Amino acid sequence: MTKYVDDLATIAAARARREGGFVGVIGWCMGGYLAGLLAAQGADVSATVIYYGGPPPLDTVNRIRGPVLGLLFLAGAFIAS
C-alpha cells in the first residue's frame, strides 16, 4: 500500500510540474503489470502502456480512467504443436 501511495504522489507531482498536462505510465514485463495495476486502482493517469506484463484483474478494470495499450504475449500462442 505504501508503494501505491508513493506512486500517486509521483503522479500528482508530475501533473503539478506539467501544469495539469498529460501524465502517463509505462512498464515492461513486471513493470507493465504494475503499470496496469496502478491504472486499475483509479490513478489519475492520462494513458497506460503495458509491455509484456499481465493485464490487471478483470474486477478492477472498471476503475481505469484513461486509455490502456496492452502489448501482451500469451506463452505458447505462437508455438506450433
C-alpha positions in Angstrom: 0.0 0.0 0.0 2.8 2.4 0.8 4.3 1.9 -2.7 0.9 2.7 -4.2 0.7 6.0 -2.2 4.2 6.9 -3.4 3.1 6.3 -7.0 0.1 8.5 -6.6 2.3 11.2 -5.0 4.7 10.9 -8.0 1.8 11.3 -10.5 0.4 14.3 -8.6 3.9 15.9 -8.6 4.3 15.3 -12.3 0.9 16.8 -13.0 1.8 19.9 -11.0 5.1 20.3 -13.0 3.1 19.9 -16.2 0.5 22.4 -15.0 -2.2 19.8 -15.3 -1.0 18.4 -18.5 -0.8 14.7 -19.6 0.9 12.1 -17.4 1.2 8.5 -18.4 2.6 5.3 -17.1 4.6 2.7 -19.0 6.1 -0.5 -17.9 7.9 -3.6 -19.3 7.4 -7.1 -18.0 6.7 -6.9 -14.3 6.7 -3.1 -14.6 4.0 -3.4 -17.3 1.9 -5.5 -14.9 2.4 -2.8 -12.1 1.5 0.0 -14.5 -1.8 -1.8 -15.3 -2.4 -2.4 -11.6 -1.8 1.3 -10.9 -4.3 2.3 -13.6 -6.8 -0.2 -12.4 -6.7 1.3 -8.9 -8.1 4.5 -10.4 -4.9 6.5 -10.6 -5.3 9.9 -12.3 -3.1 9.0 -15.4 -3.8 10.1 -18.9 -2.7 6.8 -20.5 -1.1 3.5 -19.6 1.1 1.2 -21.7 1.7 -2.4 -20.7 4.6 -4.1 -22.5 4.5 -7.8 -21.9 3.2 -7.6 -18.4 0.0 -9.3 -17.4 -3.3 -7.4 -17.5 -4.9 -6.1 -14.3 -7.6 -8.3 -12.7 -10.9 -8.0 -14.5 -12.8 -7.0 -11.4 -10.7 -3.8 -11.2 -10.7 -2.6 -14.8 -13.9 -0.5 -14.4 -11.8 2.0 -12.3 -9.4 2.7 -15.2 -9.7 6.4 -16.2 -7.6 6.7 -19.4 -6.8 4.6 -22.4 -4.6 1.4 -22.0 -2.4 -0.1 -24.6 -1.6 -3.7 -23.7 1.1 -5.4 -25.8 0.7 -8.8 -24.3 2.3 -12.2 -25.2 0.5 -15.3 -24.3 3.0 -18.1 -23.7 2.6 -20.9 -26.3 0.3 -18.9 -28.5 2.9 -18.9 -31.3 4.3 -22.3 -30.7 3.2 -24.9 -33.2 2.1 -28.3 -31.7 
